[in-house]
Amino acid sequence: MLRSEHLRVWFTPQRRFIISCAALDRLAGRPIGTLSRFLDREKHVTLTYGTGLADYYPFLALLGYQPPKDTDTSETGESST
């Protein structure tokens, strides 16, 4: 499972109700609406630090999110071994 898919699965409807995507956007330095559009599959966000999901990881970790260690590390499906 790609990290992007893992994050979408982690954001259950209950978590989306409690966690403010706009606040995470502000903390990550991303335009407001980026994360919510990504979760709704309206926007593709890369995994490159400085331009993508990696900007959110420090703040998501505070909320309990941990990407699985055996997951793909890229959107191309390359395994992290």
C-alpha positions, -999 to +999 in steps of 0.1 A: +000+000+000+013+034-009+019+059+019-007+082+003-033+055+004-024+046+040-029+082+050-063+083+033-073+051+051-061+065+084-082+096+080-115+079+089-147+100+088-145+103+126-109+116+124-118+140+096-146+154+119-122+159+148-090+169+130-089+202+111-073+198+077-070+236+074-050+237+107-027+210+094-023+229+061-012+260+081+012+240+103+027+223+072+030+256+053+007+244+025-022+263+009-055+259+028-075+231+013-046+210+001-050+182+026-088+180+023-086+179-015-060+152-013-081+131+011-111+136-013-089+125-042-093+159-059-056+167-056-024+147-060+003+155-034+038+141-039+059+126-011+088+149-017+097+169+014+090+206+009+063+199-016+042+171-004+029+148+023+062+147+041+054+183+053+025+169+073+042+139+089+056+157+120+022+171+128+003+139+120+028+120+142+016+142+171-019+129+164-008+093+164-002+087+126+026+063+118+032+052+082+038+014+081+075+005+078+068-021+051+050+003+028+060+016-006+080+048-002+071+063-036+041+067-058+058+045-084+055+014-062+092+010-054+096-009-022+117+004+007+141-025+013 
